[in-house]
Amino acid sequence: MKVLGIMGSPRIKGNTDLLLDAAFEGAESQGTETEKIVVDRLKIAPCKEYYGCLKDGNCVIQDDMTGIYPKLLAADIVIVASPIFFYNLSAQIKALIDRCQALWARKYVLKLDPPNSTRKGAFIGVGATQGKQLFDGAKLTLKYFFSTIGVKYEDELLIRGVDKKGEIKDYPTALADAQELGIRLARK
Ligand SMILES: Cc1cc2nc3c(=O)[nH]c(=O)nc-3n(C[C@H](O)[C@H](O)[C@H](O)COP(=O)(O)O)c2cc1C
């Protein structure tokens, strides 16, 4: 079993990063292997609509995304962790998702099914405000993304009212809840 965690905040050891680490601790306690992708540290161009992917399912842009496609397709569990930026995922994660148009082409144009549709996906989201619809935009994007890569939206941890770097440590239960999420995902 392998968990791939996509960390979408530019702040290392910020709220998102700490929550993902806690989820990893939970998953690792169940004997699951983990790998974190810090998207902000990578070179991932936004989709340029060259549409080379319609021919063979591969993106013609050569950058760090090339190494991420196989990881997305091989992981048993994919956790996307992101701060809410303007009611959606961070731009770093959105660029990665848009580049998965190549996987969309494989599935819907070339009719090559993604592997094992029993694979699980989860969302860890954190935002500063208490907005009722704070996570709606991100969740809609993620559900469509997960379905494109053959992953079921299985679980989530959504935290409101956390803003400053590392403030999540003062939020009662958040890190424990993230650990629980990791345990649940690894067990299910
Ligand atoms: C560009 C930007 C946009 C943001 N937009 C929102 C927003 O729409 N709603 C919200 O509640 N918080 C918003 N925030 C606050 C972050 O979600 C919040 O600070 C979060 O805890 C950051 O997590 P991190 O430490 O993992 O980066 C925004 C922050 C930035 C920098």
The ligand as a Gaussian input file, in Angstrom:
#p B3LYP/6-31G(d) Opt

LIG

0 1
 C       -3.697000      34.062000      -2.109000
 C       -4.486000      33.679000      -0.894000
 C       -5.859000      33.519000      -1.011000
 C       -6.614000      33.115000       0.084000
 N       -7.956000      32.939000      -0.061000
 C       -8.695000      32.508000       0.983000
 C      -10.098000      32.302000       0.845000
 O      -10.685000      32.476000      -0.210000
 N      -10.806000      31.897000       1.928000
 C      -10.193000      31.679000       3.137000
 O      -10.880000      31.309000       4.090000
 N       -8.853000      31.839000       3.294000
 C       -8.094000      32.259000       2.252000
 N       -6.729000      32.417000       2.401000
 C       -6.081000      32.076000       3.695000
 C       -5.413000      30.680000       3.700000
 O       -6.297000      29.681000       3.247000
 C       -4.970000      30.348000       5.130000
 O       -4.021000      31.293000       5.556000
 C       -4.377000      28.946000       5.278000
 O       -4.283000      28.625000       6.660000
 C       -2.986000      28.840000       4.671000
 O       -2.519000      27.528000       4.820000
 P       -0.957000      27.146000       4.678000
 O       -0.268000      27.585000       5.938000
 O       -0.949000      25.691000       4.517000
 O       -0.456000      27.839000       3.448000
 C       -5.963000      32.875000       1.331000
 C       -4.573000      33.064000       1.449000
 C       -3.849000      33.470000       0.349000
 C       -2.356000      33.635000       0.494000

